[in-house]
Amino acid sequence: MPAFAFSHAALDPGRECAALADPACGGFASFEGWVRDHNEGRSVMRLEYEAYEPLAIREGERIVAEAVARFGVARAACVHRLGDLAIGECAVWVGVSAAHRAEAFAACRWIIDEVKHRVPIWKKEHYAEGDSGWVNCERCTAASLQAADATKHDAESGGDLAPAHAHGHGHGHWHAQGFGHAGGLMTAMDYSRQLALPEVGAAGQAKLAAAAVLVVGAGGLGVPVLQYLAAAGVGRLGLVDGDVVERSNLHRQPLYGPVDVGRPKAEVAAERLRALNPDVHVTATIAHATADNVDGLVASHDLVVECTDNFRAKFLVSDAVVRAGKPAVFASVHQYEGQLQAYRPLPHWPCLRCLWPEAPRDGLVGNCAEAGVLGPVPATLGALQAMAALKRLLGLDAGEAPALVTVDLLSLETRRLLAHRDPRCDHDRPGEPSVPDDAPLELGFTTLVEAFESGLELIDIRESWERAHDPPGLQIPAHLPLSELVQGHAEFPADGRYLIVCAHGVRSLSLTEHLRAQGRRDVYSLQGGLAALRS
Amino acid sequence: MKEIEVQYFAVLRERAGRSRETVTTAATTPAQLFDELVVRHAFGLPRAMLRVAVNEEFADWSRPLAAGDRVVFIPPVAGG
């Protein structure tokens, strides 16, 4: 029995089931899709199915083989009807036999979902009123056919977008004005307004449909990135986020609402995106990107959009895309400003580490929680990231020089600062944690006396004028102004264990970070500075 | 002495209390200029963590400065 077949005659589930019998199997699950008498409020009298058989059979067999490998089941098969079907007839049958029921159920569900999504089959509904229409049902044909073209174009234009999946099939399709019925391709989406752009057109849309994009972080930046990439018809979207929706997210992440509070962002976002564009195949990973999962995630996508709010993740992703040779788009925001940087795996292109050789420590420069943010700021930067991603997928960024783009939403000034590859940069440091992360950088004390008793030597790095008004008895004898250090007029003592002190704990933290980056241990910053101590 | 256009981003802007200024300076490199401004504005970040761009291009801290150069000090930004 073939793994995937079409049948012009009525299906016989009993016979199909018998063909999967196996003495080693303790579980069998099957699914039947039946012809229903209504759809979207209209009475349906009968259905007509047609397929592009050579491609459909190949794709169907691939799906079944993938399911067997993925779920470790014994046998699986799928049969799909073609031609005219009456109400109540079985249109599609999937069966899976396995040692245990759990894999059988899971594989069965997965096969029918993938078949619906990937196999080029069209359905025409005949309505009670006598008219008929092709329905946005099973997928993709034109995208599949043109994806091959798109790949070819990309190679010709020297693009660095290798297809993530060897077979490079498209997942998705489109509807151009006046094109839908004739081609039998009607979807929920109408891409005509972007198809009208000469740089997009049908070939560009096929490239989008064939593309797989990984979005790391579904927060202020990630929300617009996900929305616009899904709406544009990017075939496969992978999203990674380990956070749950919090009330304080809602003002800048309007994909979520109060009812979602407490639910994983990745799960909610995936639901919304599937509703937004049913053409798009969305895979949600409810976890933070880590050294353990990042390479696998990057490998199965063509392009990565980095939308987290921390340096640890940004450098982790940068290292992974450098290793994998995949393009990426980075962005971050601070209050009313943002930075945007595209990475391409080209010999002259700088990576994130070329630009920031000393991976900054989180907390040093403030995140949205500490520094505050207005929603449109990450929304603007996220939209720019989505645009950069579409440009890469469509090949519209040819000739663009590597740069860091800064955007100030108050003055509306943007700057494009040309960046260069750093010949000293090693680009990827797999053995090293992406950001140094050992002993705490800061120590908190309630009084100065307690700090003195900690066994660490206190060293005051404030400027002289700041020390002038210290109350007697609360003075720190060791004084080394930061300005002297920065200008090279003084050096931090080479030995000893120090607690570095300043007014609010900002300068002391940055100095501590700097010393740690140079390999110093046993230096700490007084958390919150002198202002945090009880006098 | 020469006039240099200086622009600040993120935490540096907050520290300086302005996003740009024209500085009259004897500094011959971005490093010297930054060291001068560190004292004036009490910047909280060491130079090693920042990048400098001169005339819209990332530059070395020791590159020579000329009158009228546009210098931008850029701290890393993480928020999202």
Contacts between the chains, C-beta under 8 A, distances in Angstrom:
chain1	res1	chain2	res2	distance
A	217	B	80	6.0
A	219	B	80	5.6
A	220	B	79	7.8
A	220	B	80	5.7
A	221	B	80	4.4
A	222	B	80	7.4
A	307	B	80	5.5
A	308	B	80	5.5
A	309	B	78	5.9
A	309	B	79	5.2
A	309	B	80	3.8
A	310	B	78	5.4
A	311	B	76	6.9
A	311	B	78	5.1
A	314	B	78	6.9
A	331	B	80	7.0
A	332	B	76	7.9
A	332	B	77	4.4
A	332	B	78	5.2
A	332	B	79	5.6
A	332	B	80	5.5
A	333	B	77	6.7
A	333	B	79	4.5
A	333	B	80	6.3
A	334	B	9	7.8
A	334	B	10	4.2
A	334	B	11	7.4
A	334	B	77	4.4
A	334	B	78	7.8
A	334	B	79	5.2
A	335	B	10	7.3
A	335	B	14	7.9
A	337	B	9	6.0
A	337	B	10	5.8
A	337	B	13	7.7
A	337	B	77	7.1
A	338	B	77	7.3
A	339	B	74	7.8
A	339	B	77	5.2
A	355	B	51	6.4
A	355	B	58	7.3
A	356	B	49	7.8
A	356	B	51	7.2
A	356	B	76	5.2
A	358	B	48	5.6
A	358	B	49	5.6
A	360	B	49	5.8
A	360	B	76	4.4
A	360	B	78	7.3
A	362	B	78	6.4
A	364	B	45	7.4
A	364	B	49	7.6
A	365	B	10	6.4
A	365	B	11	5.4
A	365	B	45	7.4
A	365	B	75	5.6
A	365	B	76	6.0
A	365	B	77	6.3
A	365	B	78	6.3
A	366	B	10	7.7
A	366	B	11	6.4
A	366	B	79	7.1
A	367	B	78	5.8
A	367	B	79	4.8
A	368	B	79	4.6
A	368	B	80	7.3
A	371	B	79	6.5
A	373	B	79	6.3
A	378	B	79	7.5
A	378	B	80	6.2
A	404	B	58	7.4
A	404	B	74	7.2
A	406	B	9	6.2
A	406	B	72	7.8
A	406	B	74	7.1
A	408	B	19	6.9
A	410	B	19	8.0
A	411	B	19	6.7
A	415	B	7	8.0
A	415	B	53	8.0
A	415	B	56	6.6
A	415	B	72	6.9
A	416	B	56	6.6
A	417	B	53	4.3
A	417	B	56	5.8
A	417	B	57	6.5
A	417	B	58	5.8
A	417	B	72	6.7
A	417	B	74	7.3
A	418	B	56	6.5
A	418	B	57	4.3
A	418	B	58	6.5
A	419	B	58	5.0
A	420	B	58	6.2
A	463	B	39	7.6
A	463	B	42	7.0
A	482	B	38	7.6
A	483	B	35	7.9
A	483	B	38	5.8
A	483	B	39	4.5
A	486	B	35	5.9
A	486	B	38	5.1
A	486	B	46	6.5
A	486	B	47	6.4
A	487	B	35	4.5
A	487	B	38	7.5
A	487	B	39	7.9
A	506	B	44	4.1
A	507	B	42	7.5
A	507	B	44	4.7
A	509	B	44	8.0
A	510	B	44	5.4
A	510	B	45	5.0
A	510	B	46	5.6
A	510	B	49	7.1
A	511	B	46	6.5
A	513	B	46	7.9
A	513	B	49	7.6
A	514	B	46	4.3
A	514	B	48	5.9
A	514	B	49	7.1
A	517	B	48	7.4
